[in-house]
Amino acid sequence: MLNIFQFAIPGPSRFSMLVQTAMGLWVVITATPCRAADDRKPQPVKNVLFIVSDDLKASVLGCYGDPHCQTPNIDALAASSMVFDSAYCQGTWCAPSRQSFMYSRYQGKGRQTLGEHFIERGWYSARVGKIFHMRVPGDIIAGTDGQDVPACWTERFNSSGLEAHTPGEYACLNLDIFTTELEGRQSTRMPHRAYVTVQYDGDGSDQPDHKTATKAIELLREHQREPFFLAVGFVRPHYPMVAPEQYFAPYPYQQLELPEVPPGDLDDIPPLGIASARSATTGFDKYPDNQRRMWAGYYATVQFMDAQLGRILAELDRLGLRESTAIVFTSDHGYHLGEHTFWQKLNLHEEVTRVPLMISAPGYPAGRTNSIVELVDVYPTLVELSGGVPAASLQGTSLRPILIHPEETVRDHAISFANGTGLRTKDWALMRYKDGETELYDMHADPHQFNNLSKDADYAEVLAELLQTLEGRLSAAKLPDHS
């Protein structure tokens, strides 16, 4: 956009000021490009590109406010999408989360997967990489299907890789081990595999996410003239965090700040709310620099994944498919990298339950929304965007009203499951555990969840109201009190 002051007329007169203002407004109006989406009625999409990253926390992306991570392709997609700032997963680890959004069910399997819906309508449906649960690194090294559902796909393709066994500079950071030797590396089912990074000299073409992007591009070319549902599952930044060394270079660990952890932070968290993987239990408390190296590895693999996403989107544009394709980008859940001294996932705190979600659909405007949504909402949204009617068995709600008007709401709260149940409203985060203990946070005053208010008498009424709301949600969805 041009600077509105570059046409300013000299002189202090009121006339000149009025002319300057008028000309400035003319420049703003004429220099601001109009999205075609604003000028035409949305039409049913002919194709769907569904992209899922693994273990990707929303807060790490540039378009969600991170100042360090370089994600130009995700950020560009966000600029042409509706970005959901308050999207929450239902399962807090890979298997239940992926099952929930592929069936649009809070827990357990439903009648029909998302892929089966499109196959039934005559679409081509393909999976490349990890969509339903796969063990990482186990199924990636073996090239096996994991917990995939064959009926969901016309075709399916796995992307294998050496993972922690990739030759290069290996580190097991919680044990302070650095080596280039291939022997003795933490890998499948080994206790310290979650804290491994490998940076190596290469172009990345041997990595599973690069292979996934290459196959996805091939399928776009082969099926560009027919309706398709293409689900692309990247495994990064899931551990082991493996990437070419050039992706580590932008993140010197010495310059990275660790998350704030106030003294006594865990004192007001119930035992079932305290993660088993903590700095004190993993050994990370001895190596603060290695915690920073974990952040560097996470950033590096997010950036590498972003580059592969960019390759797919570039091909979509080259083939002229963007104007007929709905694009969804999300993750199965978030991740802890030392917040509250926690590591990994499988708990109900904000860093785990909040996920990135953006939807780009032809004819719909770009923007941002604070409306609370759940990953179970993706399935019915794609059904409706493609001209279908969501089945009554789906537990999610179409987000199409929000895609049209970002200020619209389709639900007042989101629920998530771990060793209890979490309820997230616009203002509050409630966690109720299997033993009945609770956490309550004012998400405006305390967004990092440092001060548990559940025992504070001043908030007893708020707690009671939220517990009643949670009971109502579980009852309406016919769910047990705890997962």
DAFENRA-V444860 format. One record per backbone hydrogen bond with DSSP energy under -1.0 kcal/mol. CO is the residue of the C=O (numbers start at 1). NH is the residue of the N-H. E is the energy in kcal/mol with one decimal. If there is no record, write none. Layout:
BEGIN
co/nh/e
CO/NH/E
CO/NH/E
END
This chain:
BEGIN
co/nh/e
3/6/-1.7
5/8/-1.6
13/17/-1.9
14/18/-2.2
15/19/-2.7
16/20/-2.8
17/21/-2.4
18/22/-2.6
19/23/-3.0
20/24/-2.5
21/25/-2.4
22/26/-2.1
23/27/-2.3
24/28/-2.4
25/29/-2.5
26/30/-2.7
27/31/-2.6
28/32/-1.1
35/38/-1.7
36/39/-1.6
47/326/-2.5
48/230/-2.9
49/328/-2.5
50/232/-3.1
51/330/-2.0
52/234/-2.2
53/332/-1.1
57/60/-1.2
58/61/-1.7
61/64/-1.1
61/66/-2.4
62/65/-1.9
71/75/-2.6
72/76/-1.9
73/77/-2.2
74/78/-2.6
75/79/-1.7
77/80/-1.1
78/81/-1.5
81/367/-2.5
82/359/-2.0
83/369/-2.3
86/373/-2.2
87/355/-2.3
88/375/-1.8
90/417/-2.8
92/346/-2.4
93/97/-1.8
94/98/-2.6
95/99/-2.0
96/100/-2.0
97/101/-2.1
98/102/-1.8
99/103/-1.4
100/104/-1.4
100/105/-1.6
102/114/-1.7
104/395/-3.3
113/117/-1.8
114/118/-1.5
115/119/-2.4
116/120/-2.6
118/123/-2.7
119/122/-1.9
124/229/-3.2
125/154/-3.5
125/155/-1.6
126/231/-2.9
127/157/-2.3
128/233/-3.1
133/147/-3.4
135/139/-2.1
137/141/-2.8
138/142/-2.1
139/143/-1.4
139/144/-1.5
140/161/-1.1
149/152/-2.0
150/153/-1.9
155/127/-1.6
157/129/-2.7
162/165/-2.2
163/166/-2.1
168/170/-1.1
169/199/-1.8
170/179/-2.4
171/197/-2.1
172/177/-2.1
177/172/-2.3
179/170/-2.6
187/190/-2.3
190/193/-1.5
192/195/-1.6
195/173/-2.5
196/241/-2.5
197/171/-2.4
198/243/-2.1
199/169/-2.8
200/245/-2.9
204/207/-1.9
207/211/-2.2
208/212/-2.4
209/213/-2.2
210/214/-2.4
211/215/-2.3
212/216/-2.4
213/217/-2.4
214/218/-1.9
215/219/-2.4
216/220/-2.3
217/221/-2.0
218/222/-2.0
219/223/-2.2
223/226/-1.5
227/124/-2.4
228/48/-2.7
229/126/-2.5
230/50/-2.6
231/128/-2.5
232/52/-2.7
233/130/-1.5
235/238/-1.3
240/242/-1.5
241/198/-2.2
243/200/-1.1
244/247/-2.1
245/249/-1.5
248/251/-2.2
252/255/-1.9
253/256/-1.7
262/265/-1.5
264/267/-1.6
266/269/-1.5
270/273/-1.8
271/274/-1.2
276/278/-1.1
277/343/-2.4
278/282/-2.4
279/283/-1.2
279/285/-2.1
283/286/-1.5
284/287/-1.8
287/291/-1.5
288/292/-1.7
289/293/-1.8
290/294/-1.7
291/295/-1.7
292/296/-2.3
293/297/-2.6
294/298/-2.5
295/299/-3.0
296/300/-2.6
297/301/-2.2
298/302/-2.1
299/303/-2.6
300/304/-2.1
301/305/-2.3
302/306/-2.6
303/307/-1.9
304/308/-1.5
305/309/-2.3
306/310/-2.3
307/311/-1.5
308/312/-1.6
309/313/-2.4
310/314/-2.3
311/315/-1.7
312/316/-2.3
313/317/-2.2
314/318/-2.5
315/319/-2.2
316/321/-2.5
317/320/-1.5
321/324/-1.8
324/46/-2.0
324/47/-1.8
326/49/-2.9
327/360/-2.8
328/51/-3.1
329/358/-2.0
330/53/-2.7
336/344/-1.8
338/341/-2.3
339/342/-2.8
341/279/-2.0
342/338/-2.9
344/336/-3.3
349/352/-1.9
349/353/-2.0
350/354/-2.2
351/335/-1.6
352/334/-3.5
353/89/-2.5
357/84/-2.9
358/329/-2.3
359/82/-2.7
360/327/-3.1
361/364/-2.1
367/83/-2.6
369/85/-2.6
373/88/-1.8
374/377/-1.9
375/378/-1.6
377/381/-1.6
378/382/-2.4
379/383/-2.1
380/384/-2.3
381/385/-2.7
382/386/-1.5
383/388/-2.8
384/387/-1.7
385/45/-2.2
391/394/-1.5
399/403/-1.9
400/404/-1.6
401/405/-2.5
405/408/-2.4
414/424/-2.9
416/422/-2.9
419/434/-1.6
420/418/-2.0
421/432/-2.8
422/416/-1.7
423/430/-3.0
424/414/-2.2
427/443/-2.2
428/425/-2.8
429/441/-2.1
430/423/-2.9
431/439/-2.0
432/421/-2.8
433/436/-2.3
437/433/-2.9
439/431/-2.4
440/453/-3.2
441/429/-1.8
442/446/-2.7
446/449/-1.8
453/456/-1.6
456/459/-2.1
457/460/-1.4
459/463/-2.7
460/464/-2.4
461/465/-2.2
462/466/-2.4
463/467/-2.5
464/468/-1.9
465/469/-2.1
466/470/-2.7
467/471/-2.2
468/472/-2.1
469/473/-2.3
470/474/-2.5
471/475/-2.4
472/476/-2.5
473/477/-1.9
474/479/-3.2
475/478/-1.0
END
